[in-house]
């Protein structure tokens, strides 16, 4: 990572060559100039020793790659605008995540939004998605204008004939017909931008829709607003790109605090802009069950915070389509057998017995890791009946399902062992009542849950995902979880020995180690005093330096590129809601694509 960090510093402080804008002869090689709106010039003094940390910080927060402290002085002829210099700065300009290969040219061409034409070549199933992606691309270009509002911008000019007459032609070819994102989807693309006379030709070639969508996202970064011409400008470039990992995710918890659909869509927009491809939706927990199920309306009736704070089936389906167009899969998680509680209380009145035990029980420290408590009742066969119904609806809402997250962590054995019904059931079935016995029945539950999901989907190829837990420890791992059926999501620290055990035994993994990629760390404790459990706050340096391959090398001597599917930043919402969501997740947008 030191090499990568240095590349970023060096790029930030490599002056734009004089051919990309006249450099005043009285300004040293470490300086560059740019013209502002009011005919004043800004002298941008680029001193690596004084601005190094500032530049790195700006990069991590998604600001301009070229970052300078600037002062105004009288304008001089032949200077270029700041945005021009940003587009042409360094070998990759403003492109982020940094492409696998890119060469950005030295000149820009001015054009107007009305002068863009679009020629798609695609399969009948792909073309509607491609048209929607193109519409999003056009809106992104409009947003470059500083006065963008309500879906448009006031392009007023005046323009010279060269600008008004310049056209941008976008030609996109997608070879494949698949519109479903999987772990095997080819998300690569080739993009070329060339200008000849009064036409800029953009050629995008991709094997799948998702690669083509990513290419248009990259193209939007090769365009910016020209401050003095009130027009757009595009820079010539050649890009060949592919993601470093097939899984690039963000977890968002909507149980502890409700997150509106509008905020979820805004989050998907930001993920798409940074080419993250998986929104891991931790929909339910012991705190609330906000998902409306047609066959089990009591789950949300008992479990939602209010009638307004729910997700209806239509909203889920709409969000899934919204995400698909933007190259993002929705990955549902129904956490079990722990992390269940509110929403499950209705069954006793319906004659099904208690589905969950220890619900809201106090003192909570004895029964769960955080209040409110709750775990599924292993002794009640009706649990599987209800769980099967929930899986049926989830399979329908999120169809087609390739991945499903079972949760599966932080089981509190005392909750089960102190529940008379479960203790008596363990005894009568001669399972025993020590820790090993309960872990054994937890594994039995997990196998039941896996089979119920397969029945619900009608597809034995749906991969399950589980958090690291006692079941993923060496003593129980291989007897409890088949490596061909599960992906393990690592949330322990990066030096945890379980990482070596999982990789050495051939388990596929996704990294979410909390010492780097838990975005809720560093706040005050929401129960108790002091700071929360995973403090301190994870600054962008820690976040960015967290390389799954480096961790694997340190633990095993191998990068295990075949087993490490990617990474995921996690935002748990004990102290997050619509008002604070954006500020919490912004640090993660640019971290996972490059490692």
Secondary structure, DSSP 8 states (H G I E B T S, - for coil): -HHHHHHHHHHHTS---GGGS---TTS-TTEEEEE-TTSEEEEEE--HHHHHHHHHHHHHTT--SS--EEEEEE--TT--BHHHHHHHSTTTTT-SS--SEEEEEEEEEEE-GGGEEEEEE--HHHHHHHHHHHHHHHHHHHTTSTT-BTTB--------HHHHH-EEEEEEEE-----S--TT----EEEEEEEETTEEEEEEEESSHHHHHHHHHHHHHTEEEETTTTEEEEEEEEEEE--S-SEEEEEEE-SSS---HHHHHHHHHHHHHTT--EEEEE-B-SS-B-B--SS-HHHHHHHSSSSSS-B-HHHHHHHHHHHHHTT-EEEEEEEESBS--TT-GGGGGGTS--SEESTT-SSGGGT-SSSS--EE-TT-THHHHHHHHHHHHHHHHT-S-SEEEEE-----HHHHHT-HHHHHHHHHTT--SSHHHHHHHHHHHHHHHHHHHHHHHT-TT-EEEEE--GGGSTTTHHHH--TTTEEEEE-S-TT-HHHHHHHHTT-EEEE--HHHHBTTTTSB-SSSSSB-TT-S---HHHHHT--HHHHHHHHHSS--TTTEEEEEEEE--TT--TTTHHHHHGGGTTTSS--
